[in-house]
Amino acid sequence: MQLPRWWEPGDPCAWTGQGRGTRRMSPATTGTFLLTVYTIFSKVHSDRNVYPSAGVLFVHVLEREYFKGEFPPYPKPGEISNDPITFNTNLMGYPDRPGWLRYIQRTPYSDGVLYGSPTAENVGKPTIIEITAYNRRTFETARHNLIINIMSAEDFPLPYQAEFFIKNMNVEEMLASEVLGDFLGAVKNVWQPERLNAINITSALDRGGRVPLPINDMKEGVYVMVGADVPFSSCLREVENPQNQLRCSQEMEPVITCDKKFRTQFYIDWCKISLVDKTKQVSTYQEVIRGEGILPDGGEYKPPSDSLKSRDYYTDFLITLAVPSAVALVLFLILAYIMCCRREGVEKRNMQTPDIQLVHHSAIQKSTKELRDMSKNREIAWPLSTLPVFHPVTGELIRPLHADSYESTNMPLMQTQQ
């Protein structure tokens, strides 16, 4: 970023931090008038003291050329060193900067810029900003301190404030003194105030905007807030017309008569302009309407007294434990009577069961017992149940035939039963 070139050499307030500079503009562009801008521009120095005003734009340039002297010239004699240098800024004793102060540096080969609008809460409190420069070629560092002494402004805040959105500018381009001065001159021609101040500058990315595509040198956009001491002009009020509001809702450009005074250098999105009138004090108090969800006022809370009456818990004990226990006992007795006292018995069951079914059941039990015995000793003889010598009805065993007197191949599987 280039240093301000429009400060007059004889102006004692140009670089002393008093916040007042003058710029005389040529009659061919904006007419002959004296523009007073409450904006701080200061060069970088070691342990430099600056005195910005509360609520007025503050800009501090971190020049790479100045910090180059802090690093030894390692290149060969005769060569010009263009080392990449980046800056880190933080409040002394803290990892980040104050909330009102921002910092931007696009590339390591461009200057860094501290900018923001101080708040009235920090008036009279020195703010020490630690500036650390990093040489990305030699990995050396240099640290300087910037002491910001915020002063109160008697003529601030200005009652009428307007915020413009400039689409064809980046924040570091808008912070340049020449560009900012040209914009304030154009606003003064349209507004015609006695006093005009730059209050704040904000990048569109800080407002939720998207990073533009890297084609056709597209810009991210910047919001510029200015303040004046006279009401808004009719040109600025044109954006509030119903016709222009309808065009904005349809994403069309509104018709503004004074737009041509900005188009030579600045492309303003008039649909995003914000006009704030501080003279109209809006009451923030809202009367509470009692309704659903709001309890009535019960008065002052009165805690219970220390002398509490004793309470008899015997009835609660009977209801809680005794009654459920009695019901459970009755149910247990009924279930025990059904399961134990209502059994028919084995004898009655056998009397009602046919004999053939009992015989089959007995044969199955015997066969199961023999198989279990065989599993214990596999060397025993063939089980009797596998020999064709038992009566299928009575289950009586018949003496088996000897294998010596009959050939096993001619032995029938089942003897003819008498």
C-alpha positions as CSV (number, residue, x, y, z in Angstrom):
1,M,0.0,0.0,0.0
2,Q,1.3,3.4,-0.9
3,L,1.7,6.0,1.8
4,P,-0.7,9.0,1.7
5,R,0.5,11.6,-0.8
6,W,-2.2,14.2,-0.3
7,W,-1.1,15.4,3.1
8,E,0.3,18.9,2.9
9,P,3.9,19.2,4.0
10,G,3.1,22.1,6.2
11,D,0.2,20.5,8.0
12,P,1.4,19.8,11.6
13,C,-1.4,17.2,12.1
14,A,-0.6,15.1,9.1
15,W,1.5,12.5,10.9
16,T,1.3,13.5,14.6
17,G,-1.7,11.3,15.2
18,Q,-4.1,14.2,15.9
19,G,-6.5,12.8,13.4
20,R,-7.0,15.9,11.1
21,G,-5.7,16.3,7.6
22,T,-6.7,18.6,4.7
23,R,-6.9,17.8,1.1
24,R,-7.6,20.4,-1.6
25,M,-9.3,18.9,-4.6
26,S,-9.1,20.3,-8.1
27,P,-12.1,22.3,-9.4
28,A,-12.2,20.1,-12.5
29,T,-13.3,17.0,-10.5
30,T,-15.1,18.0,-7.4
31,G,-15.2,21.8,-7.2
32,T,-13.2,24.1,-5.0
33,F,-13.7,23.3,-1.3
34,L,-11.8,22.3,1.7
35,L,-12.4,18.7,2.9
36,T,-11.7,17.8,6.5
37,V,-11.3,14.1,7.1
38,Y,-11.1,12.6,10.6
39,T,-8.9,9.7,9.6
40,I,-5.6,8.6,11.1
41,F,-2.8,7.6,8.8
42,S,0.6,6.9,10.4
43,K,3.9,5.5,9.3
44,V,5.5,2.6,11.2
45,H,8.1,3.3,13.8
46,S,9.5,1.5,16.7
47,D,7.4,2.1,19.8
48,R,5.3,4.6,18.0
49,N,2.5,6.5,19.8
50,V,-0.6,7.3,17.8
51,Y,-3.7,9.2,19.0
52,P,-6.9,8.1,17.1
53,S,-10.3,9.4,18.0
54,A,-13.1,7.1,19.2
55,G,-15.5,6.2,16.5
56,V,-13.3,7.5,13.7
57,L,-11.5,5.3,11.2
58,F,-7.9,4.5,12.1
59,V,-5.4,3.2,9.6
60,H,-1.8,2.2,10.3
61,V,0.5,1.0,7.5
62,L,3.2,-1.6,8.2
63,E,5.8,-0.9,5.5
64,R,8.1,-3.7,4.4
65,E,10.7,-1.2,3.3
66,Y,11.1,0.0,6.9
67,F,11.4,-3.5,8.3
68,K,14.0,-4.5,5.7
69,G,16.5,-2.5,7.6
70,E,16.0,-4.8,10.6
71,F,17.4,-7.8,8.7
72,P,21.0,-8.1,7.5
73,P,21.6,-7.8,3.7
74,Y,22.6,-11.4,3.1
75,P,22.5,-11.1,-0.7
76,K,25.6,-10.4,-2.7
77,P,26.7,-6.7,-2.9
78,G,24.9,-4.9,-5.6
79,E,21.8,-7.1,-5.5
80,I,18.5,-5.7,-4.3
81,S,16.9,-7.8,-1.7
82,N,13.1,-8.4,-2.0
83,D,12.6,-10.8,0.9
84,P,9.1,-12.0,1.7
85,I,8.0,-10.4,5.0
86,T,4.9,-11.2,6.9
87,F,3.6,-9.5,10.1
88,N,1.9,-10.8,13.2
89,T,-0.1,-8.4,15.4
90,N,-1.5,-9.0,18.8
91,L,-2.4,-7.1,22.0
92,M,0.4,-7.2,24.5
93,G,-0.1,-10.2,26.7
94,Y,-2.8,-11.7,24.5
95,P,-2.8,-13.9,21.4
96,D,-5.1,-11.7,19.3
97,R,-5.9,-8.1,18.6
98,P,-8.7,-6.0,20.2
99,G,-12.1,-6.6,18.8
100,W,-12.3,-3.2,17.0
101,L,-8.9,-3.6,15.3
102,R,-8.4,-5.6,12.1
103,Y,-5.3,-6.6,10.1
104,I,-4.8,-7.5,6.4
105,Q,-1.9,-8.4,4.2
106,R,-2.6,-10.0,0.9
107,T,0.9,-11.4,0.0
108,P,4.3,-11.5,1.7
109,Y,5.5,-8.9,-0.8
110,S,2.8,-6.3,0.1
111,D,2.5,-4.0,3.1
112,G,0.4,-4.9,6.0
113,V,-2.4,-2.6,7.3
114,L,-4.0,-2.2,10.7
115,Y,-7.4,-0.6,10.5
116,G,-10.6,-0.2,12.5
117,S,-12.8,2.1,14.4
118,P,-11.9,2.6,18.1
119,T,-14.7,2.4,20.7
120,A,-15.6,4.8,23.4
121,E,-15.1,2.2,26.1
122,N,-11.3,2.3,25.5
123,V,-10.9,6.1,25.7
124,G,-8.0,7.0,28.0
125,K,-6.6,3.4,28.1
126,P,-3.4,2.9,26.2
127,T,-3.5,-0.1,23.9
128,I,-0.1,-1.6,23.1
129,I,0.0,-3.7,19.9
130,E,3.0,-5.9,19.4
131,I,4.1,-6.1,15.8
132,T,6.3,-9.0,14.8
133,A,7.9,-9.0,11.4
134,Y,9.0,-12.4,9.9
135,N,11.6,-12.7,7.2
136,R,10.5,-15.8,5.2
137,R,13.9,-16.1,3.6
138,T,16.2,-15.9,6.6
139,F,13.6,-16.9,9.2
140,E,14.6,-13.9,11.4
141,T,12.1,-11.8,13.3
142,A,11.9,-8.2,14.5
143,R,9.4,-6.8,17.0
144,H,8.1,-3.3,17.4
145,N,5.4,-1.8,19.6
146,L,2.5,0.4,18.6
147,I,1.0,2.4,21.4
148,I,-2.6,3.5,20.6
149,N,-3.9,6.2,22.8
150,I,-7.7,6.5,22.0
151,M,-9.0,10.0,22.5
152,S,-12.6,11.2,22.8
153,A,-14.1,13.2,19.9
154,E,-16.4,16.1,20.9
155,D,-18.2,16.2,17.5
156,F,-18.7,12.4,17.4
157,P,-20.9,10.5,16.9
158,L,-22.3,12.3,13.9
159,P,-26.1,12.0,13.9
160,Y,-26.5,10.9,10.2
161,Q,-24.6,7.8,9.1
162,A,-24.7,6.1,5.7
163,E,-23.0,2.8,4.8
164,F,-22.2,2.1,1.1
165,F,-21.2,-1.2,-0.5
166,I,-18.6,-0.8,-3.2
167,K,-18.4,-3.8,-5.4
168,N,-15.2,-3.0,-7.4
169,M,-12.9,-2.5,-4.5
170,N,-11.0,-4.6,-2.0
171,V,-10.5,-3.5,1.6
172,E,-6.7,-2.7,1.2
173,E,-7.4,-0.7,-2.0
174,M,-10.1,1.3,-0.2
175,L,-7.8,2.0,2.7
176,A,-5.4,3.9,0.5
177,S,-5.5,7.6,1.3
178,E,-6.0,8.6,-2.4
179,V,-8.9,6.2,-3.0
180,L,-10.6,7.0,0.3
181,G,-10.3,10.7,-0.3
182,D,-11.8,10.4,-3.7
183,F,-14.8,8.5,-2.3
184,L,-15.4,11.0,0.5
185,G,-15.2,13.8,-2.1
186,A,-17.9,12.1,-4.2
187,V,-20.1,11.6,-1.1
188,K,-19.6,15.3,-0.1
189,N,-20.8,16.4,-3.6
190,V,-23.9,14.3,-3.3
191,W,-24.6,15.0,0.4
192,Q,-23.3,18.6,0.9
193,P,-22.5,18.3,4.7
194,E,-20.5,20.6,6.8
195,R,-18.5,17.8,8.4
196,L,-17.9,14.4,6.8
197,N,-16.0,11.6,8.6
198,A,-15.1,8.0,7.6
199,I,-16.3,5.9,10.5
200,N,-15.5,2.4,9.5
201,I,-14.4,0.1,6.6
202,T,-15.3,-3.6,6.6
203,S,-14.5,-6.2,4.0
204,A,-17.5,-8.1,2.5
205,L,-15.9,-11.3,3.6
206,D,-16.3,-10.2,7.2
207,R,-20.0,-9.8,6.5
208,G,-20.5,-13.4,5.2
209,G,-19.6,-12.7,1.6
210,R,-18.1,-15.3,-0.6
211,V,-14.5,-15.3,-2.0
212,P,-14.8,-14.2,-5.6
213,L,-13.6,-16.3,-8.5
214,P,-10.1,-15.5,-9.8
215,I,-11.3,-14.4,-13.2
216,N,-11.6,-11.0,-14.7
217,D,-9.9,-9.5,-11.7
218,M,-13.1,-9.7,-9.6
219,K,-13.2,-7.9,-6.2
220,E,-14.6,-9.1,-3.0
221,G,-16.3,-5.8,-2.2
222,V,-16.1,-3.4,0.8
223,Y,-18.5,-1.7,3.1
224,V,-17.7,2.0,3.9
225,M,-19.6,3.8,6.6
226,V,-19.5,7.6,6.7
227,G,-21.1,10.2,9.0
228,A,-22.3,13.7,8.5
229,D,-24.0,16.5,10.4
230,V,-26.8,17.2,8.0
231,P,-29.9,15.1,7.0
232,F,-29.6,12.8,4.0
233,S,-29.9,14.3,0.6
234,S,-32.8,13.6,-1.7
235,C,-30.5,11.5,-3.9
236,L,-29.6,9.1,-1.1
237,R,-33.3,8.9,-0.2
238,E,-34.2,7.8,-3.7
239,V,-33.3,4.2,-2.8
240,E,-36.3,4.2,-0.4
241,N,-38.8,4.8,-3.1
242,P,-41.3,2.0,-3.7
243,Q,-40.2,1.7,-7.4
244,N,-36.6,1.2,-6.4
245,Q,-37.5,-1.2,-3.6
246,L,-39.4,-3.3,-6.1
247,R,-36.5,-3.3,-8.5
248,C,-34.2,-4.4,-5.7
249,S,-36.6,-7.2,-4.8
250,Q,-36.4,-8.4,-8.4
251,E,-32.6,-8.2,-8.3
252,M,-32.5,-5.2,-10.7
253,E,-30.5,-2.1,-10.3
254,P,-32.5,0.9,-8.9
255,V,-32.6,4.2,-10.7
256,I,-30.4,6.7,-8.7
257,T,-29.8,10.1,-10.2
258,C,-26.5,10.7,-8.5
259,D,-25.0,7.3,-9.4
260,K,-23.1,8.8,-12.3
261,K,-21.0,10.8,-9.8
262,F,-19.6,7.5,-8.4
263,R,-19.5,5.4,-11.6
264,T,-16.2,6.9,-12.8
265,Q,-14.3,5.1,-10.0
266,F,-16.8,3.3,-7.7
267,Y,-19.5,0.9,-8.5
268,I,-22.0,1.1,-5.6
269,D,-24.7,-1.5,-4.9
270,W,-27.5,0.9,-4.0
271,C,-29.8,-2.0,-2.9
272,K,-27.4,-2.5,0.1
273,I,-27.1,1.1,1.2
274,S,-28.0,1.6,4.9
275,L,-29.1,5.0,6.2
276,V,-29.2,5.5,10.0
277,D,-30.6,8.6,11.7
278,K,-29.3,8.8,15.2
279,T,-31.5,11.7,16.0
280,K,-34.5,9.4,16.1
281,Q,-34.1,7.6,19.4
282,V,-35.8,4.3,19.3
283,S,-37.0,3.1,22.6
284,T,-35.7,-0.4,23.3
285,Y,-38.0,-1.0,26.2
286,Q,-40.8,-3.4,25.5
287,E,-43.8,-3.8,27.8
288,V,-44.2,-7.3,29.0
289,I,-47.6,-8.7,27.9
290,R,-48.7,-11.5,30.2
291,G,-50.0,-14.5,28.4
292,E,-49.2,-18.1,27.8
293,G,-45.8,-19.1,29.3
294,I,-45.5,-16.1,31.7
295,L,-46.3,-16.9,35.3
296,P,-48.2,-14.4,37.4
297,D,-46.4,-12.3,39.9
298,G,-46.5,-14.3,43.2
299,G,-45.0,-11.6,45.3
300,E,-42.1,-12.0,47.7
301,Y,-40.8,-15.5,48.4
302,K,-41.5,-16.7,51.9
303,P,-39.5,-19.7,53.0
304,P,-41.1,-22.2,55.4
305,S,-40.7,-21.7,59.1
306,D,-38.2,-23.6,61.2
307,S,-40.8,-25.3,63.5
308,L,-42.2,-28.1,61.3
309,K,-44.9,-30.5,62.6
310,S,-44.0,-34.2,63.0
311,R,-45.7,-36.5,60.5
312,D,-46.9,-40.1,61.1
313,Y,-45.6,-42.4,58.3
314,Y,-47.3,-45.6,59.6
315,T,-50.2,-45.3,57.2
316,D,-47.9,-44.6,54.3
317,F,-46.0,-47.8,55.3
318,L,-49.0,-49.9,55.3
319,I,-50.2,-48.6,51.9
320,T,-46.8,-48.8,50.3
321,L,-45.5,-52.2,51.6
322,A,-48.1,-54.2,53.5
323,V,-50.9,-54.2,50.9
324,P,-48.8,-55.2,47.9
325,S,-47.2,-58.0,50.1
326,A,-50.6,-59.4,51.1
327,V,-51.8,-59.5,47.5
328,A,-48.6,-61.3,46.4
329,L,-49.0,-63.9,49.2
330,V,-52.6,-64.7,48.1
331,L,-51.6,-65.1,44.6
332,F,-48.8,-67.4,45.7
333,L,-51.2,-69.7,47.7
334,I,-53.6,-69.9,44.7
335,L,-50.8,-70.9,42.4
336,A,-49.4,-73.5,44.9
337,Y,-52.9,-75.1,45.3
338,I,-53.3,-75.4,41.5
339,M,-49.9,-76.8,40.9
340,C,-49.7,-79.2,43.9
341,C,-53.2,-80.1,45.1
342,R,-54.9,-80.6,41.8
343,R,-52.6,-83.3,40.3
344,E,-54.4,-86.5,39.1
345,G,-51.6,-88.9,40.0
346,V,-49.7,-91.6,38.0
347,E,-52.0,-94.5,38.9
348,K,-55.1,-92.7,37.5
349,R,-53.2,-91.8,34.4
350,N,-52.1,-95.4,33.8
351,M,-55.7,-96.7,34.3
352,Q,-57.0,-94.3,31.6
353,T,-54.2,-95.2,29.2
354,P,-54.5,-98.3,26.8
355,D,-52.2,-101.2,27.6
356,I,-50.6,-101.3,24.1
357,Q,-49.6,-97.6,24.6
358,L,-48.1,-98.4,28.0
359,V,-46.2,-101.4,26.5
360,H,-44.8,-99.2,23.8
361,H,-43.8,-96.6,26.2
362,S,-42.1,-99.1,28.5
363,A,-40.3,-100.6,25.5
364,I,-39.0,-97.2,24.5
365,Q,-37.8,-96.5,28.1
366,K,-36.0,-99.9,28.1
367,S,-34.4,-99.3,24.8
368,T,-33.3,-95.8,25.9
369,K,-31.7,-97.3,29.0
370,E,-29.9,-100.0,27.1
371,L,-28.5,-97.4,24.6
372,R,-27.3,-95.3,27.5
373,D,-25.6,-98.4,29.0
374,M,-24.0,-99.2,25.6
375,S,-22.5,-95.7,25.5
376,K,-20.6,-96.5,28.7
377,N,-19.2,-99.8,27.5
378,R,-19.1,-100.6,23.8
379,E,-17.8,-104.2,24.4
380,I,-21.0,-105.7,25.7
381,A,-23.3,-108.1,23.8
382,W,-26.0,-107.1,21.5
383,P,-29.0,-105.6,23.3
384,L,-32.0,-107.8,23.7
385,S,-34.2,-105.2,22.0
386,T,-32.4,-105.9,18.7
387,L,-33.1,-109.6,18.8
388,P,-36.3,-111.0,17.4
389,V,-37.2,-112.9,20.6
390,F,-39.5,-110.5,22.5
391,H,-43.2,-110.5,22.4
392,P,-44.5,-107.3,20.8
393,V,-47.6,-107.1,23.0
394,T,-46.5,-108.4,26.5
395,G,-42.9,-107.6,26.1
396,E,-41.8,-110.9,27.6
397,L,-38.4,-112.1,26.6
398,I,-38.0,-115.5,24.9
399,R,-34.8,-117.4,25.1
400,P,-32.7,-116.6,22.1
401,L,-31.5,-119.2,19.6
402,H,-27.9,-120.2,19.7
403,A,-25.8,-119.0,16.9
404,D,-23.9,-122.3,16.8
405,S,-26.9,-124.4,15.7
406,Y,-28.1,-121.9,13.0
407,E,-26.2,-120.0,10.4
408,S,-26.5,-116.4,10.9
409,T,-27.3,-115.9,7.2
410,N,-30.4,-118.1,7.4
411,M,-31.6,-116.8,10.8
412,P,-35.0,-115.0,10.4
413,L,-35.2,-111.4,11.7
414,M,-38.4,-112.1,13.6
415,Q,-39.8,-115.4,14.9
416,T,-43.3,-116.2,14.2
417,Q,-45.3,-115.1,17.2
418,Q,-47.9,-117.5,18.6
